[in-house]
Amino acid sequence: MEIPDRILIVGLGTSGIAVARFLSRFGKKIGLADEKNENDLTDTLASLEGITYTGHFGPHREADFTAYPMIVLSPGVDTELPVIKAALKAGARVIGEMELASSFVSDPIIAITGTNGKTTTTSLLGEIFTRASGPVFVGGNIGNPLINYAAGGRRFPVVIVEVSSFQLETMENFKPSTALLLNITEDHLDRYRSYDEYRAAKYRIFDNQTDTDNAIVRNGIEVPMKGSPRMLAFSATEELREGAFAKDGMLYVRFDGKESSFRRNISPLVGVHNTENILAAILAARIHGVDDAIIEDALKAFRGLPHRVEFVRAVRDVSFYNDSKATNVDATKRALEGFDKNVILIAGGKDKGGSYRAIRDESARIKALILIGEAKDRIAAEVFDIIPTFSESDLTSAVYAAFSRASAGDTVLLSPMCSSFDMFASYKDRGNTYRRIVESL
């Protein structure tokens, strides 16, 4: 990629800082923009000691953006901001950190997107390939920016990245050797004008693929492909002639006239949603030539990630689970599918604009719904007629209210359906707080 003499980096999170460090090597004039004031960025800017930059801090100004021929956005920065539109109109090239990084990566990239399950599938693939070939890069939206791999100098046989819709918005030439679309349901409608716009962002993961690349898509999702990658599907419910599927307690992978099989119960991950995640991962691994025995060892060893239907403890025969990562309705539905009945669900948080009515489909499993946060009134209005619904002021009160309504054998599940930012710094902060409250019971 040709890098102009002046580049503006917008957003000083993990990826923005990594981009600044990377671009400083090229002797370019770097601008840094963030809506936070400089006094609020003291620690962040201290990490850039030795790097020369021009700071544009506080409320964005159009002149600061139109002065640069290239702008690199952090994933959380909305491309619809007026200052971004003004820069585009002035002729600026606007890309994201992952687009910039990918132009410096020549190794095969496996990219994973979807509304839910991205991090679990990305991490499982990391486990599989590490066992197959030694260290590999696992990053992207999972927390380690791809630009760190581009800057690191080491080369690995495969690069595994989780990719969000926000990152895909700014892709131009990003071309994964294998791209996975795990699922797609309503999400981030506080950012996108419609569900169709959100889906279109997800589909961009396939835009630059050719007939030498692979596209893995959950069975039943129709993607309008611009190129002609090899298409393979996976399904937890239907047998497929080619692809990956589950049947009678077994997981099968079929392609190129070969078949591999694995017992589903060798993995400690539970639920239909995790069956799908596993199928997508083992299909990608087999495409890239990983042996069945290595895949099987990885499935046995991989125990999942925190805040994803994570068992916390049992108190008086009431089981507490932490699913704080469930930031949309579909994720909560999938978590509930892992329980038969008598679930006391704690939900609510920052409203993302979608409907909550789909949770009504799981009403037979839900004994009570305890709501907190900004979205609690909206959720209650959509489900109170079919699910016993109660409101609490904070998470501590919600846990105690849930425990007081629970009987022996019941489950208390934190699965919020919403983002955390009305009350917590992140879903991790929310999940850790929940665990501390439960541990104190």
WOFENTA-V362755 format. One line per field, one symbol per residue. phi: phi as a letter, one per 20 degrees, with the letter a starting at -180 (. if undefined). A space follows every 50 residues. Layout:
# WOFENTA-V362755
phi=???
This chain:
# WOFENTA-V362755
phi=.fdffccdddndegfffffgfffffemeeddccbfffgfedgfffffdgn debdecdngfcgffefedfccdefgfeffeggffffffffofedcdgffg fffdddegdddccqfcnffffffffffffffecngcecanffpdgfffff efnfddfbddceceffffgdeccgbffcdddfabbgalfedefafffffg fffffegdfcfedccdcggoeedffedcffecdcbeccfdfbpcbdblmc dcccalmdcdbbffffeffdnfffgfgfgfffffffgenffgffffffff efdncfmclefeadclmdedcdcfffdbffffgffffecfaleeedboqf fdneedfffffdffeefbcddcngeffffgfecffccgccdcebffffff ffffeedgnfcdcebfmcfdffccfaffgffffgfffffef
